Amino acid sequence: MSAATSTVRAGAQAPARAARRLQRPGWRDARLLVGLLLVLLSVAGGARLVASLDDTTPVYAAARDLLPGQQVGEGDLVPVPVRVGDRLDRYVDGSAGIEPGTYLVRQVAAGELVPAAALGTARQALDKTVGVPVDTSAARALASGSVVDVWVSRRDREAVGEAYLDPELLLAGAVVDTVPADTTGLGAGLGRTTVQVVVPATDVGAVIAAVDQEARITLVPAPRSDSGGGGR
């Protein structure tokens, strides 16, 4: 083969090799795929970082010291951003308004996040629990949540021996808080036991006076109450 022929063939192959070197990489090129994957991971990581910076929700905090029995008014609570957590549902949602007639049932210090259990109705905030002595056998007909009317038969101080005046209604629509567990079982029908009754603050004094004066107290289940009997 002559030198001229070899030179011609070499010149023809050179452009082909150069064309292959300048060819754009395809989608199957491993380096291109790795590069795209790194870009996607970087974008996703940045998005998560931005989202985490705003991963908060508002809850209410006390603007000042709040006392039990106090009605919650404008300016008493302020919304503050708190990072989302597993126990966040324990606090009052700061994105919702406070219902009119909301009261404090426990003290909340200034700056403290307001627990949901710290807010309630006027009755929950102002009512008190008073122990009322009744016959143990009759207490078995009562249960926590029973609605009862409180009747009293006061002692007749002028009578000889143990005597009582006619019963009178002392309180209507009281709620039984707890009934002692010892109202059932052997000997449960003997003696007297103390039933805890929720009493409005305005009637607490009258109920305590009846107890202190050793009046005979009868708890009569109100209509539509869950329990079907009464207690004395």
C-alpha positions in Angstrom: 0.0 0.0 0.0 1.4 3.4 -0.9 2.1 6.1 1.6 -0.5 8.4 -0.1 -3.3 5.8 0.3 -2.5 5.4 4.1 -2.6 9.2 4.5 -6.0 9.4 2.8 -7.5 6.6 5.1 -6.0 8.2 8.2 -7.6 11.5 7.2 -11.0 9.9 6.7 -11.0 8.2 10.2 -9.9 11.3 12.1 -13.2 13.3 11.6 -15.2 10.2 12.6 -13.3 9.9 15.9 -13.6 13.6 16.5 -17.4 13.4 15.9 -17.7 10.6 18.4 -15.8 12.6 21.0 -18.0 15.7 20.5 -21.3 13.8 20.7 -23.7 14.8 23.5 -24.1 12.3 26.4 -27.4 10.4 26.3 -29.9 9.7 29.1 -28.3 6.3 29.7 -25.0 7.9 30.5 -24.3 6.9 34.2 -22.6 10.2 35.0 -25.6 12.2 33.8 -28.0 10.1 35.9 -25.9 10.5 39.0 -25.7 14.2 38.5 -29.5 14.5 38.1 -30.0 12.5 41.2 -27.7 14.7 43.2 -29.6 17.8 42.0 -32.9 16.3 42.9 -31.7 15.3 46.4 -30.3 18.8 46.9 -33.6 20.4 45.9 -35.6 18.0 48.2 -33.3 18.7 51.1 -33.7 22.5 50.7 -37.5 22.2 50.5 -37.5 20.1 53.8 -35.3 22.7 55.5 -37.6 25.6 54.5 -40.6 23.7 55.6 -39.1 22.8 59.0 -38.4 26.5 59.6 -42.1 27.2 59.5 -43.3 23.9 61.2 -45.1 25.7 64.0 -48.7 26.2 65.1 -50.2 28.9 67.3 -51.4 28.1 70.8 -52.7 30.5 73.5 -50.5 31.7 76.4 -51.6 33.8 79.4 -51.0 37.5 78.9 -51.1 38.0 82.7 -51.7 35.9 85.8 -55.1 34.3 85.5 -57.0 33.0 88.5 -59.6 30.2 88.9 -63.2 31.5 88.5 -62.1 34.4 86.3 -63.9 34.8 83.1 -61.6 34.9 80.1 -61.8 38.3 78.4 -60.1 40.1 75.5 -56.4 40.6 76.2 -56.1 37.7 78.7 -54.7 35.3 76.1 -52.2 35.8 73.3 -51.3 33.4 70.5 -47.7 32.3 70.3 -46.1 30.0 67.7 -45.0 26.6 69.0 -43.3 23.8 67.2 -45.6 20.9 66.3 -45.2 18.1 68.8 -47.0 15.0 70.0 -48.4 16.8 73.1 -49.6 19.9 71.3 -53.3 18.9 71.7 -53.0 19.5 75.4 -53.1 23.2 74.8 -55.7 25.7 73.5 -55.6 26.3 69.8 -54.4 29.8 69.2 -56.0 30.0 65.7 -59.5 29.7 67.1 -61.5 32.3 69.0 -62.4 31.8 72.7 -66.1 31.1 73.2 -68.0 33.7 75.2 -68.7 32.6 78.8 -65.3 30.8 79.1 -63.9 30.6 82.6 -60.6 29.6 84.2 -61.0 26.4 86.3 -57.3 26.5 87.4 -54.6 29.1 87.8 -52.4 29.9 84.8 -49.3 32.1 85.3 -48.3 34.9 82.9 -46.5 33.5 79.9 -47.6 29.9 80.5 -49.2 28.0 77.6 -52.9 27.5 78.5 -53.8 23.8 78.9 -57.2 22.9 77.4 -58.2 21.5 80.8 -57.7 25.0 82.4 -60.8 26.4 80.6 -64.4 25.5 81.2 -67.9 26.8 81.8 -69.0 29.1 84.6 -70.5 26.1 86.4 -67.3 24.1 86.1 -65.3 27.1 87.4 -67.6 28.2 90.2 -69.3 25.1 91.5 -67.8 23.3 94.5 -67.9 19.7 95.6 -69.5 19.1 99.1 -69.6 15.8 101.0 -73.2 14.9 101.8 -74.0 12.1 104.3 -76.7 9.7 103.2 -77.8 6.1 104.0 -75.4 3.6 102.6 -78.2 1.4 101.2 -79.7 4.3 99.3 -76.3 5.5 97.9 -76.1 2.3 95.9 -78.8 3.7 93.6 -76.6 6.7 92.8 -73.7 6.9 90.3 -71.2 9.6 89.2 -73.1 12.0 87.0 -76.5 11.4 88.5 -78.6 14.5 88.7 -80.4 14.8 92.0 -82.5 17.2 94.0 -81.2 17.8 97.6 -84.0 17.6 100.2 -83.4 18.3 103.9 -85.3 17.4 107.0 -84.0 19.6 109.8 -83.9 18.5 113.4 -86.8 19.5 115.6 -85.0 21.2 118.5 -88.1 21.4 120.6 -89.0 17.7 120.4 -87.9 15.2 122.9 -85.5 12.7 121.4 -84.6 12.5 117.8 -87.2 14.1 115.6 -87.2 16.0 112.3 -89.3 18.6 110.6 -91.0 18.2 107.3 -88.5 17.9 104.4 -87.9 20.9 102.2 -86.1 21.3 98.9 -82.7 22.8 99.5 -81.2 22.5 96.0 -82.5 21.3 92.6 -80.4 19.8 89.8 -77.2 19.0 91.7 -74.8 16.5 90.1 -73.3 13.6 91.9 -69.5 13.7 91.6 -68.5 10.4 93.3 -70.1 7.6 95.3 -67.9 5.6 97.7 -66.9 2.1 96.5 -68.0 0.7 99.9 -71.7 1.1 99.1 -71.7 -2.5 97.7 -70.8 -5.8 99.2 -71.4 -7.4 102.6 -72.7 -5.0 105.2 -73.1 -2.2 102.6 -76.6 -1.5 103.7 -75.6 -0.5 107.2 -74.8 3.0 108.5 -74.2 6.1 106.5 -71.7 7.1 103.8 -70.6 10.4 102.2 -71.6 11.1 98.6 -69.7 14.0 96.9 -72.1 16.4 95.3 -71.3 19.3 93.0 -73.0 22.4 94.4 -73.2 25.9 92.9 -71.0 28.4 94.8 -74.1 30.4 95.9 -75.6 27.3 97.6 -72.4 25.8 99.2 -73.1 27.6 102.6 -76.6 26.3 102.9 -75.6 22.7 102.2 -72.7 22.8 104.6 -75.0 24.3 107.3 -77.5 21.5 106.8 -74.7 19.0 107.2 -73.3 20.7 110.3 -76.8 20.9 111.9 -77.2 17.1 111.5 -80.2 17.5 109.2 -81.4 14.4 107.4 -80.4 14.8 103.8 -82.2 13.0 101.0 -80.8 12.9 97.4 -83.8 12.4 95.0 -82.8 11.6 91.4 -84.2 14.2 89.1 -86.4 13.2 86.1 -84.5 11.6 83.3 -81.5 11.0 85.5 -79.4 7.9 84.8 -80.0 6.4 88.2 -83.4 5.0 89.1 -83.5 5.5 92.9 -82.9 8.0 95.7 -80.7 8.3 98.7 -81.1 9.5 102.2 
